[in-house]
């Protein structure tokens, strides 16, 4: 971690490109790597939250498209598609 922190802190800007291009994506900038890390971190936090809801039954507020917060029950929050539709509780 110390190396990565130092690398980011000392980079002249976020458009620095790695020396070895990725086989699928080609050259990647530091900006792309950092954004990808944030995306992955958020995805895994969401998964952990769903697991926690299944274990302790607490519910989590979710934002809807209109920006209103609605609370989902633990069972509907973990609904991964298929079966019964998600039901919101106000």
N, C-alpha and C positions, 0 to 999 in steps of 0.2 A: 504494500500500500504506500509506503513512504516513497518508493521510486515513482509510482504513478502520480502521487500528489505533487512531487517535485517536477515531473515532466510537464504536467498541466500548468503548474505555476510558472515555469520557465519558458513555455512555448510563446513564440512571438505573437501568434494569433491562433484562432480556432480553425483556420484554413490550412494548417500544416498537414501534409499528406504523408502517410506511412511509407517506409522504404520498400516493403514487400506487398504488392497488391494482392487482394483476396481473389481466389480462383473464380468466384461467382460475381462478386460486386466490383472487382477492379480496385483502383486506388481509393482509399478511404481517408477522409479528413478527420482531424481530431474532433471537430464539431459533430460529425456523423457518429463517431464512437461514443461521445458523451451523451448525445440524444438517445442512442440505442441503449445505453446503460440505464438511463432514466426510464425508458419504456419497459425494459425487462424488469427493473426493480418494481415499478408500479404494477405490472402484471402479476408478479409473484406475491406482492403484498395483497392484491385482490384475492388470489387463491388462498393465502393464509387466513384472510378475513372470513372467507366462506367456510373454511375448516373450523375456525374458532366458533363461528355461529352454530355449526352443527354440534360442537362439543358442549358449549355452555348455554345455547338457546337465546343469547342476547341478540338483539336486532341492530341493524345499521341503517342510518338514513341514506337515501340515494337521491341524487338530483334527477329531475325529469327534464325533458327538452325545454319546457317553459321556465326552468330554473327553480321550480318549487320543490321543496324537500318532501318526500313521502317516505314513510317507513315500511320496510318489507319485513315479513315474518322470516324467521330463520329458514323455514322450509322453502318458501318461495324465493328467497335470496339466492339459494344454491341451485335453483331450477336451471338446468343446462339445456333446455329445449326438449321438445317431444313431450308427450303426456299432457297433463292439464296445464292451462295457461297460468301465467303469473298473476296473482291477485294483489292489488295494493290495499293497504290499510291506512286510513287517514288518521 
